[in-house]
Amino acid sequence: MSETIRIMMVEDHPEYREIVELAIGRQDDMELVSQFGTAERALRSLDDPGAEAPDVVLLDLHLPGMNGLEAISYFTKQESDLKIIVLTQSDQEADVLKAIMLGASGYLLKASTVKQLTEGIRMVMKGGASLDAKVAKFVMTTLKSKLPQQQMESMLTDREIQTLALLADGLVKKEIAERLNISVSTVVTHVCNIYAKLDVKNAPSAIAKAFKLGLLTLDDKG
């Protein structure tokens, strides 16, 4: 990864692209290297050897042609290290769950502040999660409520679930320690245990793993 985070934006509304472009342009460690109005054009650009490859894609869901959810798997297949952050107006539960299942590293709403957006980008580049607070609360509450107690105990302890929920909320280890009234070293242990048990590297992957194991499905949402 270069020192400057290279960002691609896939968004069909020019006005919103301008807002994000201005926000990113004010960051010393970020550069908007490309922007497209459709997922098809964005995907084709990844095959261009002369184009600057992005580290992060900010992806809207409601696009003309191929929608954002369809595009996620194509992006990750073409560039396995590419981080996808869904940036959308939709807080529909099915969209959130499906995006995470498909491999999105983050899910932010367009109502997010510039600080939330830029910190979210930095967070996923460090291997963490970037979830809107409302989205994170829904996902983790759903995960905890849908898992039978026996399966919960065999997968993660209550404290590990609490830790994962706070990670998904965007808290760093020190903040989690303060929230749970435990030491930072204990938080580190919990995080290591979570990722080891689920064989994942970050919070969104942990949530996606729960779906893949059949512990939670979109059918449960009716």
Buried (B, 14 or more C-beta within 10 A) or exposed (E): EEEEBBBBBBBBBEEBBEBBEEBBEEBEEBBBBBBBBBBBEBBEBBEEEEEEBBBBBBBBBBBEEBBBBEBBEBBBEEBEEBBBBBBBEBBEBEBBBBBBBBBBBBBBBBEBEBEBBBEBBBBBBEEBBBBBEEBBBBBBEBBBEBBEEEBBEEBBBEBBBBBBBBBBBBBBBEBBBEBBEBEBEBBBBBBEBBBEBBEBEBBBBBBBBBBEEEBBEEEEEE
